[in-house]
Structure formats: structure tokens, C-alpha cells
Amino acid sequence: MIAFETLRVFCGADGRHGNALAVVRDGAAIPEEGDRLAAARRLGFSETVFVDDAVRGVIDIYTPTARMPFAGHPCVGAAWLLGPAQLSTPAGTVRVRRDGEFTWITAPAAWSTGRTLRRYDSAAEVAALAVPPPGEWIYAWAWQDEAAGRVRARAFPGRGDGIDEDEATGAAAMRLTAHLGRDLTIHQGKGSQIVTTVGPDGTIGIGGRVRSVAGAQALPDGPNAS
């Protein structure tokens, strides 16, 4: 039996919302990439993390259709759950820190490619958007308060894998922060919050609240199950 835990990452100030994340602490139970992908597909979360070394923070990230060298909300969630000094991802090393109720990671802005930023005139326009057809990864955004750095955003991965909209997304928030060149507070989805900072060395910090939804649960079928 393979166990996984469920977190919500980038929760709002009231502790609600955030993007769901599955974490398989015993990555050795599913060592092969194809089997991990199959398990992630069965779980059906936007991303699933497999922990290969909890002490050193070695993790492996999957969507239902692909392995990800780096992704923001899985890294923030894993950092909160495991408490390492840093994370090791296929893309490279991710710095970790805690600041009160926020867990932060810092990574190169260049890791957040592959997402189209689409600006709208108002937060209301973003809120009213219909889900676009699959094909393009779109991060829709508008200023709520430009002077204060407050943004309204929604994320549409466009992968055609059943995840039509991500409630909160780290890498897309990184990309927007790098594009605008300033620290942001992003209100995304139905009520999630992401905070970002611009680093001096081409990096972006992203932080948020993480909550545990459920402790260890059993994935009843083995990794080769259909």
C-alpha cells in the first residue's frame, strides 16, 4: 500500500482555498518515472510530489501528464511539510525559509517559462473569464491596486488533463513578478494568496500559507494499475 498526504498551498488569510497537492513521502515505493506518472494520473491533483530524500529535500514533481523539473506550489508545500534547509529538484537547488505563517522558496526566474501572461483591464474582467480551450498555458491577471502591488489572477494550464484551472500557482506568479520587476501580493482563484519578492540575482521568492487537508491515506492500487 502506497501512502500519500494532501496539502493545500497558498491558502488565503482565513486558511481556506489554496491549491491541492499530493505528497508521497516514501518515493522509494514508486521508483520508476513511468509508475510515478501513472500514480499522479490516478490521484488527479494538478501536481504530485514524490520525496526521495526527506532530510536533504530531494523531490520529484509530476502533473497527471508529465514530469516537471520545477514547480512552485509543490516546492512550497514540500518545504512546509518536510522542513529542509533547501530542496533539490531536477531543475536545481531551491532555497527555503520560514517567516511566521508563510513558507518561502527562492528559485531562478528563468525556471518559470512556458506560461503566457495575459493582462486584463480590471479584476472583475479576470473573475468573469471562461475557461479557455486546451492548448496554451495562460496566466490571466489585472491590477487590483497597482500602487500597492496587489494583483488579481487566474491560471489555466491548458494541458487537457482534467485540470482546467489551478486555484493557485507558484511558477506563474514567479513569471509575472519577474515580468513586472516588483514584489507582489497575488489574489488568485477563488480565494488563494501568493506573495512574491524580486531577488538581486535573477531569482524570485514566492511564499504562502500551507495547510494539511488529510494525513497519510492509502493509494489502494500499485503503481502499474490502470
Phi, psi and chi 1 to 4 in degrees:
 res  aa     phi    psi   chi1   chi2   chi3   chi4
   1 MET       -  131.2  -58.7  -67.1  -75.4      -
   2 ILE  -102.7  128.3  -62.6  162.0      -      -
   3 ALA  -100.8  144.2      -      -      -      -
   4 PHE  -139.4  157.0   70.4   96.3      -      -
   5 GLU  -116.9  153.8  -61.2  172.2   50.1      -
   6 THR  -116.5  128.4  -53.7      -      -      -
   7 LEU  -120.1  163.7  -49.9  177.0      -      -
   8 ARG  -122.4  127.6  -73.1 -162.0  171.3  -89.3
   9 VAL  -113.9  138.2 -176.5      -      -      -
  10 PHE    70.9   46.0  -60.0  125.0      -      -
  11 CYS   -66.3  157.8  -63.8      -      -      -
  12 GLY   -74.3  176.7      -      -      -      -
  13 ALA   -60.9  -25.4      -      -      -      -
  14 ASP   -86.2    3.6   59.3    0.9      -      -
  15 GLY    81.4    2.2      -      -      -      -
  16 ARG   -95.9  173.8  -59.6  172.2   60.4 -143.3
  17 HIS    63.1 -142.6  -56.9  -67.9      -      -
  18 GLY    83.9  160.7      -      -      -      -
  19 ASN   -94.3  130.8 -159.5   14.4      -      -
  20 ALA   -67.9  143.4      -      -      -      -
  21 LEU  -141.5  132.2  174.2   71.2      -      -
  22 ALA   -97.7  136.9      -      -      -      -
  23 VAL  -126.2  119.5 -179.4      -      -      -
  24 VAL   -97.0  104.7  178.5      -      -      -
  25 ARG   -65.7  -37.1  -77.0 -172.0 -172.8 -106.7
  26 ASP   -95.1   77.8 -176.3   12.7      -      -
  27 GLY   -60.7  -28.0      -      -      -      -
  28 ALA   -62.9  -19.8      -      -      -      -
  29 ALA   -69.4  -21.5      -      -      -      -
  30 ILE  -134.3   78.6  -48.9  178.7      -      -
  31 PRO   -77.5  -25.7   27.7  -34.5      -      -
  32 GLU   -89.1  142.5  -60.4  -61.1  -35.3      -
  33 GLU   -59.8  -43.9 -178.6  174.6  -24.6      -
  34 GLY   -63.3  -37.3      -      -      -      -
  35 ASP   -71.4  -35.8  -67.0  -22.5      -      -
  36 ARG   -65.1  -41.6  -70.3 -178.1  174.7 -171.5
  37 LEU   -62.2  -41.8 -177.4   58.5      -      -
  38 ALA   -63.7  -40.2      -      -      -      -
  39 ALA   -66.2  -42.6      -      -      -      -
  40 ALA   -61.8  -37.7      -      -      -      -
  41 ARG   -65.5  -41.4 -173.4  178.0  -59.6  117.3
  42 ARG   -68.9  -37.4  -71.7 -158.1  -45.6  -76.2
  43 LEU   -66.5  -39.1  -75.3  168.2      -      -
  44 GLY    81.1   12.5      -      -      -      -
  45 PHE   -79.8  161.4  -67.0   91.1      -      -
  46 SER   -62.3  -33.6   60.5      -      -      -
  47 GLU  -147.2  149.2  -84.2  126.5  -10.7      -
  48 THR  -127.7  136.0  -63.4      -      -      -
  49 VAL  -107.3  133.4  169.2      -      -      -
  50 PHE  -109.7  124.6  -62.8   87.4      -      -
  51 VAL   -93.6  116.5  180.0      -      -      -
  52 ASP   -96.5  -22.6  -69.6  -43.1      -      -
  53 ASP  -157.0  103.6 -172.2  -36.6      -      -
  54 ALA   -67.3  -36.8      -      -      -      -
  55 VAL   -67.0  -44.9  174.5      -      -      -
  56 ARG   -89.0   -3.8  -65.3 -168.3  -61.4  119.8
  57 GLY    71.9   32.8      -      -      -      -
  58 VAL   -83.9  119.4 -178.7      -      -      -
  59 ILE  -132.5  160.3   61.9  171.0      -      -
  60 ASP  -133.9  131.2 -160.4   15.7      -      -
  61 ILE  -118.1  136.6  -54.9  166.2      -      -
  62 TYR  -136.1  140.7  -69.6   78.3      -      -
  63 THR   -89.3  179.9   71.9      -      -      -
  64 PRO   -65.7  -10.8  -26.8   37.5      -      -
  65 THR  -127.4   -6.8   54.8      -      -      -
  66 ALA  -159.7  155.0      -      -      -      -
  67 ARG   -84.1  138.5 -173.1 -173.8 -169.2 -151.7
  68 MET  -112.3  124.6  -58.4  -69.9  -73.0      -
  69 PRO   -60.8  -34.1  -20.5   31.8      -      -
  70 PHE  -156.0  145.1  166.6   79.6      -      -
  71 ALA  -154.1  143.2      -      -      -      -
  72 GLY   -73.0  -53.0      -      -      -      -
  73 HIS   -68.4  -33.0  108.2  -87.9      -      -
  74 PRO   -64.7  -36.4  -24.3   35.8      -      -
  75 CYS   -68.8  -43.3  -75.7      -      -      -
  76 VAL   -62.8  -43.4  172.0      -      -      -
  77 GLY   -63.6  -44.9      -      -      -      -
  78 ALA   -65.3  -38.9      -      -      -      -
  79 ALA   -61.8  -42.3      -      -      -      -
  80 TRP   -64.7  -43.9  177.7   86.7      -      -
  81 LEU   -72.5  -42.6 -176.0   66.2      -      -
  82 LEU   -91.7  -29.1  -56.4  175.3      -      -
  83 GLY    68.1   34.0      -      -      -      -
  84 PRO   -80.6  165.5   34.0  -35.0      -      -
  85 ALA   -73.6  -25.6      -      -      -      -
  86 GLN  -157.3  166.5   62.0 -176.3   33.3      -
  87 LEU  -114.5  147.6  -66.1  170.7      -      -
  88 SER  -114.7  115.4  177.6      -      -      -
  89 THR  -115.5  166.5   71.3      -      -      -
  90 PRO   -56.7  -26.9  -29.3   37.4      -      -
  91 ALA   -77.6  -25.6      -      -      -      -
  92 GLY   144.3 -166.2      -      -      -      -
  93 THR   -85.1  136.0  -59.3      -      -      -
  94 VAL  -115.7  124.9  176.0      -      -      -
  95 ARG   -77.6  148.0  -60.6 -159.1  -59.5  -92.0
  96 VAL  -129.9  141.7  173.6      -      -      -
  97 ARG  -152.2  159.1   67.4 -179.8  174.0   91.5
  98 ARG  -113.6  142.6  -64.7  -75.7 -172.1   98.5
  99 ASP  -143.8   94.1 -177.4    8.3      -      -
 100 GLY    61.7 -126.7      -      -      -      -
 101 GLU   -83.6   -1.4   63.0  178.1  -25.0      -
 102 PHE  -100.6  136.7  -73.1   85.7      -      -
 103 THR  -104.8  132.2  -61.8      -      -      -
 104 TRP  -119.7  145.2  -73.5   82.2      -      -
 105 ILE  -126.2  154.3   64.6  165.1      -      -
 106 THR  -129.9  130.6  -58.3      -      -      -
 107 ALA  -149.1  161.6      -      -      -      -
 108 PRO   -62.1  137.1  -24.2   34.9      -      -
 109 ALA   -60.0  -28.7      -      -      -      -
 110 ALA   -63.8  -17.4      -      -      -      -
 111 TRP   -76.9   -6.4  -68.5   -0.4      -      -
 112 SER  -103.3   34.6   61.4      -      -      -
 113 THR   -78.3  174.4   58.4      -      -      -
 114 GLY    84.9   12.9      -      -      -      -
 115 ARG  -127.9  132.1  -66.2  157.1  177.3   82.6
 116 THR   -91.4  123.1  -62.0      -      -      -
 117 LEU   -85.6  128.2  -57.5  177.9      -      -
 118 ARG  -128.2  110.3 -171.5  166.2  -66.7  174.2
 119 ARG   -87.1  141.4 -178.6  176.3  177.5  175.9
 120 TYR  -121.4  166.6  -70.4   83.7      -      -
 121 ASP   -78.6  -23.7  -68.2  -27.1      -      -
 122 SER  -149.7  157.5   69.4      -      -      -
 123 ALA   -62.5  -36.1      -      -      -      -
 124 ALA   -62.6  -37.4      -      -      -      -
 125 GLU   -65.3  -40.7 -167.2  174.7   -3.2      -
 126 VAL   -63.9  -44.1  171.3      -      -      -
 127 ALA   -62.1  -29.6      -      -      -      -
 128 ALA   -88.6   -2.6      -      -      -      -
 129 LEU   -63.0  140.8  -70.1  172.5      -      -
 130 ALA   -85.0  155.5      -      -      -      -
 131 VAL   -66.1  124.8  174.8      -      -      -
 132 PRO   -74.9  163.8   27.1  -33.2      -      -
 133 PRO   -67.6  157.5   22.8  -32.5      -      -
 134 PRO   -59.9  154.7  -22.6   33.6      -      -
 135 GLY   140.5  -45.0      -      -      -      -
 136 GLU  -125.6  136.2 -170.8  176.5   13.5      -
 137 TRP   -82.0  110.4 -149.9  118.6      -      -
 138 ILE  -115.1  129.1  -63.6  169.7      -      -
 139 TYR  -111.4  104.1 -161.3   52.9      -      -
 140 ALA   -89.4  133.0      -      -      -      -
 141 TRP  -150.0  160.3   71.5  -80.4      -      -
 142 ALA  -154.4  155.7      -      -      -      -
 143 TRP   -72.1  133.5  -71.8  112.7      -      -
 144 GLN   -90.3  -41.2  -77.3 -174.9  -39.1      -
 145 ASP  -152.7   95.8 -176.2  -25.1      -      -
 146 GLU   -62.8  -40.5 -174.4  171.6   -1.3      -
 147 ALA   -61.2  -35.7      -      -      -      -
 148 ALA   -89.9   -5.0      -      -      -      -
 149 GLY    74.0   28.6      -      -      -      -
 150 ARG   -98.6  129.2  -66.7  175.8   56.2 -130.2
 151 VAL  -124.4  144.6  166.4      -      -      -
 152 ARG  -105.8  131.0  175.3   72.4  170.5   99.1
 153 ALA  -144.1  156.7      -      -      -      -
 154 ARG  -140.6  151.6  -69.7  174.5   66.7 -168.0
 155 ALA  -125.8  129.8      -      -      -      -
 156 PHE  -124.5   99.0  -54.6  106.1      -      -
 157 PRO   -62.2  -30.2  -22.2   32.8      -      -
 158 GLY    66.9   21.6      -      -      -      -
 159 ARG   -84.7  -16.0  -63.2 -173.3  -60.8 -103.6
 160 GLY    71.6   27.9      -      -      -      -
 161 ASP  -109.5   15.5   59.4    3.8      -      -
 162 GLY    95.7  -12.2      -      -      -      -
 163 ILE   -97.1   89.3  -50.6  -62.7      -      -
 164 ASP   -75.4  -32.7  -65.9  -28.6      -      -
 165 GLU  -145.8  134.8 -179.9  173.0   -3.7      -
 166 ASP   -91.3  128.3  -88.3  -24.6      -      -
 167 GLU   -63.0  -35.5  171.9   61.6   24.0      -
 168 ALA  -153.5  141.1      -      -      -      -
 169 THR  -138.6  129.4   50.5      -      -      -
 170 GLY   -81.2  -49.6      -      -      -      -
 171 ALA   -64.3  -38.9      -      -      -      -
 172 ALA   -64.8  -38.6      -      -      -      -
 173 ALA   -64.0  -37.8      -      -      -      -
 174 MET   -60.4  -45.3  -73.7  175.5   63.4      -
 175 ARG   -62.4  -43.4 -175.2  166.1  178.3   79.6
 176 LEU   -64.9  -41.1  179.4   61.3      -      -
 177 THR   -62.7  -43.5  -57.9      -      -      -
 178 ALA   -63.9  -39.5      -      -      -      -
 179 HIS   -63.5  -42.4  171.6   69.9      -      -
 180 LEU   -85.3  -20.9  -64.9  173.4      -      -
 181 GLY    68.9   33.4      -      -      -      -
 182 ARG  -154.1  158.3   58.5 -179.5  -64.7 -173.6
 183 ASP   -67.1  146.0  -58.6   -8.1      -      -
 184 LEU  -136.3  154.9  -60.1  173.6      -      -
 185 THR  -118.2  115.2  -61.5      -      -      -
 186 ILE  -109.0  125.0  -59.7  171.3      -      -
 187 HIS  -101.8  110.9  -61.3  -91.3      -      -
 188 GLN  -120.2  153.7 -172.2  174.1  -37.8      -
 189 GLY    62.7 -138.3      -      -      -      -
 190 LYS   -86.1  -19.2  -64.5  178.7  179.3  178.6
 191 GLY   175.7   23.7      -      -      -      -
 192 SER   -88.1  157.8  -59.8      -      -      -
 193 GLN  -133.6  131.4 -174.7 -177.7   67.6      -
 194 ILE  -125.2  132.5  -53.9  163.6      -      -
 195 VAL  -114.1  141.8  -72.8      -      -      -
 196 THR  -135.1  154.9   68.9      -      -      -
 197 THR  -137.0  149.2   58.2      -      -      -
 198 VAL   -93.1  124.4  177.3      -      -      -
 199 GLY   -88.0  164.4      -      -      -      -
 200 PRO   -81.9   -6.8   31.0  -35.8      -      -
 201 ASP  -122.1   32.2   52.5   -3.4      -      -
 202 GLY    78.4   14.5      -      -      -      -
 203 THR  -106.1  161.6   61.2      -      -      -
 204 ILE  -128.2  135.3  -58.9  -66.6      -      -
 205 GLY   -97.5  138.1      -      -      -      -
 206 ILE  -129.5  135.4   51.8  173.8      -      -
 207 GLY  -136.8  158.9      -      -      -      -
 208 GLY  -175.0  172.7      -      -      -      -
 209 ARG   -87.4  142.4  -55.5  172.9 -173.1   85.1
 210 VAL  -124.5  138.6 -176.4      -      -      -
 211 ARG  -129.5  145.1  -60.2  -71.6 -175.9  -91.8
 212 SER   -83.7  127.9  175.6      -      -      -
 213 VAL   -91.1  -42.4  176.4      -      -      -
 214 ALA  -153.4  140.6      -      -      -      -
 215 GLY   -72.6 -160.0      -      -      -      -
 216 ALA   -57.0  124.8      -      -      -      -
 217 GLN  -123.6  152.1  -58.0  165.7  -86.7      -
 218 ALA   -91.9  129.8      -      -      -      -
 219 LEU   -85.5  105.0 -177.7   64.8      -      -
 220 PRO   -66.0  -28.6   22.7  -32.3      -      -
 221 ASP  -100.1  154.1  -61.4  -44.7      -      -
 222 GLY   -69.7  168.5      -      -      -      -
 223 PRO   -64.3  -16.4   22.0  -32.6      -      -
 224 ASN   -94.0    2.0  -66.5  -50.7      -      -
 225 ALA   -68.4  150.7      -      -      -      -
 226 SER   -93.9      -   59.6      -      -      -
